[in-house]
Amino acid sequence: MIVDIFIPCFIDQINPEVGFNMVKVLERVGCAVNYNTEQTCCGQPGFNAGYWDECKEVGEKFIREFQNDRYIVSPSASCVGFVKNYYPKMFHNTVLHNELKQVQKNIVEFSDFLVNVLKITDLGASLKGVATYHDSCAALREYGIKQEPRTLLEKVRGLEMREMKNTDQCCGFGGTFSVKYEPIAVGMGEQKIKFAEEVEAEYLISTDMSCLMHMNGYIKKQNKNIKVMHLADVLASGWD
């Protein structure tokens, strides 16, 4: 199977290793990966900040760049959820209406693609330690995944998964929310780290690097002994 990949702007600029690890996993399960180097962003930051016209321009570029019958796999439930849930409102009754339908049908989040499309749950990964999983708001409430990442993590050899309290509670990032309401965002992030510490987690794992980036800022500032890892990083660990 040939698949396209969409690498979100913040992963491309800040955590490119997540994208590389997703490619490693996809190739390991037999996918040929196509990367359109012209891609940039889905437009979500602009939309959340109120720049809807500018967001629409970015969205038009996104839609035109993925016009084919291949799956579009992305390591961000937030970006995929945005395309699926908000693009229809922006491009309703426009010349890109049909093209958008094609993109909506093809775009899929990484863990969803592995578990529900490829029907693969064991990637042969290994990582020794205790971990807990954070449900991002976008993954859980907008995209609708919960069990898929857990199913994949349960198969990682040497990794003990422990559910923390209020795992579905927001970490406080929320895109521009963390900038506009910094004290509240920091407090929410602090609470999530406290919950992770209560289960003695060495690793804090999620499908959304944006959440992990926010919580990692607090971890580093407070010198906490927890490592954040994207699901793709975990699934690419410990191969021979």
C-alpha positions in Angstrom: 0.0 0.0 0.0 1.2 3.5 -0.9 0.2 6.2 1.7 0.6 9.9 1.8 1.7 11.4 5.1 0.9 14.8 6.6 3.4 16.1 9.0 2.0 19.0 11.1 3.9 22.3 11.2 4.8 22.1 14.9 6.2 18.5 14.5 8.2 19.6 11.4 9.7 22.6 13.2 10.1 21.3 16.8 9.9 17.5 16.9 10.8 16.1 13.5 11.8 12.8 15.0 8.1 12.0 15.5 7.6 12.2 11.8 10.6 10.1 11.0 9.5 7.5 13.6 6.0 7.3 12.1 7.6 6.7 8.7 9.7 3.9 10.2 6.7 2.2 11.6 4.7 2.5 8.4 7.5 1.1 6.3 7.9 -1.7 8.9 4.3 -2.8 8.3 4.8 -2.8 4.5 3.6 0.7 3.5 5.4 2.7 0.8 5.4 6.3 2.1 4.9 9.4 -0.1 5.8 12.8 1.3 4.7 16.0 -0.6 7.4 18.5 0.3 5.1 21.4 -0.6 2.9 20.7 2.5 2.9 23.2 5.4 0.0 23.4 7.8 -3.7 22.5 8.0 -4.5 26.0 9.2 -5.7 25.2 12.7 -3.6 27.8 14.5 -5.0 30.6 12.4 -8.5 29.4 12.8 -8.2 29.2 16.6 -6.8 32.7 16.7 -9.7 34.1 14.7 -7.9 34.5 11.3 -10.5 32.5 9.4 -9.8 34.0 5.9 -6.1 33.3 6.2 -7.0 29.8 7.5 -9.1 29.2 4.5 -6.2 30.1 2.2 -4.0 27.5 4.0 -6.8 25.0 3.8 -7.2 25.4 0.0 -3.5 24.7 -0.4 -3.9 21.6 1.9 -6.8 20.2 -0.1 -5.1 20.7 -3.5 -1.9 19.0 -2.3 -3.7 15.7 -1.4 -5.9 15.0 -4.4 -5.6 11.3 -4.9 -7.0 8.0 -3.7 -4.3 7.2 -1.1 -4.7 7.3 2.6 -3.3 10.4 4.3 -1.7 9.4 7.6 -0.8 11.9 10.2 0.7 11.7 13.7 -1.8 14.3 15.1 -5.4 13.6 16.0 -5.8 17.4 16.5 -4.9 18.2 12.9 -6.9 15.4 11.4 -9.9 16.2 13.6 -9.7 19.8 12.4 -9.7 18.8 8.8 -12.6 16.5 9.3 -14.7 18.7 11.5 -14.1 22.3 10.4 -13.1 22.2 6.8 -16.7 21.3 5.8 -17.9 24.6 7.3 -15.2 26.6 5.6 -15.6 25.0 2.2 -19.3 24.4 2.1 -20.8 25.4 -1.3 -17.3 26.3 -2.7 -15.5 25.0 -5.8 -13.5 22.7 -3.5 -16.5 21.0 -2.0 -16.0 17.7 -3.9 -12.2 17.8 -3.5 -12.7 18.2 0.3 -14.9 15.1 0.4 -12.0 13.1 -1.0 -9.6 14.4 1.6 -12.0 13.8 4.4 -12.5 10.2 3.3 -8.7 9.6 3.1 -7.2 11.4 6.0 -6.7 9.3 9.2 -4.8 9.5 12.4 -1.8 7.2 12.9 -3.0 4.8 15.6 -6.5 4.6 13.9 -4.8 3.7 10.6 -2.7 0.9 12.2 -5.5 -0.7 14.3 -8.6 -0.2 12.2 -7.3 0.0 8.6 -4.3 -2.3 8.6 -5.6 -4.4 11.5 -2.1 -4.4 13.1 -1.6 -4.1 16.9 1.9 -5.5 17.5 4.8 -3.6 16.0 7.5 -5.6 17.7 8.5 -2.6 19.8 10.1 -2.8 23.3 10.5 -0.1 25.9 11.3 -0.9 29.6 9.5 1.1 32.2 6.2 2.4 33.5 4.1 4.7 31.4 0.7 6.4 31.4 -1.4 7.7 28.5 -2.9 11.1 28.1 -6.1 11.5 26.0 -5.8 14.7 24.2 -9.1 16.7 23.9 -8.9 16.6 20.1 -8.2 12.9 19.9 -10.9 11.9 22.3 -13.7 14.4 21.6 -13.1 15.6 18.0 -11.5 12.6 16.3 -13.0 9.9 18.6 -10.1 7.6 19.4 -9.5 6.2 22.9 -8.8 2.4 22.8 -6.6 2.4 19.7 -3.4 3.9 21.2 -3.9 1.8 24.3 -4.2 -1.4 22.3 -0.9 -0.6 20.5 0.9 0.3 23.8 -0.3 -2.9 25.5 1.8 -4.9 23.0 5.0 -3.0 23.7 7.3 -5.4 25.4 8.7 -4.3 28.8 6.3 -1.4 29.1 3.8 -1.4 32.0 0.8 0.8 31.3 -1.0 2.5 34.2 -4.1 4.6 33.9 -3.7 7.9 35.6 -6.6 9.7 37.2 -8.7 11.9 34.9 -6.8 10.9 31.9 -9.3 12.6 29.7 -8.9 15.9 31.4 -7.4 18.7 29.3 -3.6 19.4 29.7 -4.1 23.1 29.3 -2.5 23.6 25.9 -5.5 24.3 23.7 -3.4 26.1 21.1 -3.6 29.8 21.7 -5.4 29.2 25.0 -2.1 28.5 26.6 -0.8 31.9 25.4 -3.9 34.0 26.2 -4.5 32.3 29.6 -1.1 31.3 30.7 -1.7 30.9 34.5 -4.7 28.7 33.9 -2.9 26.6 31.3 0.1 26.1 33.5 -2.1 25.1 36.4 -3.9 22.5 34.2 -0.5 21.1 33.0 0.7 20.9 36.6 -2.3 18.9 37.6 -1.8 16.4 34.7 1.8 15.9 35.7 0.7 15.3 39.3 -1.7 12.6 38.1 1.2 11.0 36.2 3.4 11.1 39.2 0.7 9.4 41.3 1.0 6.3 39.2 4.8 6.5 39.3 5.0 7.0 35.5 8.4 7.3 33.9 6.9 8.0 30.5 3.9 10.2 29.5 2.6 9.2 26.1 0.1 10.7 23.8 -1.0 10.9 20.1 -0.7 14.7 20.1 2.8 16.3 20.4 1.2 19.6 21.1 -0.1 18.4 24.4 3.2 16.8 25.2 5.1 19.9 24.3 3.0 21.9 26.7 3.4 19.5 29.6 7.1 19.0 28.8 7.6 22.7 29.4 6.4 22.3 32.9 8.3 19.1 33.5 11.6 20.7 32.5 11.0 23.9 34.5 10.2 21.9 37.6 13.0 19.3 36.9 10.5 16.4 37.0 11.7 12.9 36.2 9.2 12.1 33.5 9.9 11.7 29.8 7.2 12.6 27.2 6.9 10.4 24.2 4.7 10.5 21.2 3.1 7.1 20.3 5.2 6.9 17.2 8.4 7.2 19.2 7.3 4.3 21.4 6.3 2.1 18.6 9.6 2.7 16.9 11.6 1.7 20.0 13.6 -1.4 20.6 13.7 -2.9 17.2 16.6 -5.3 16.3 
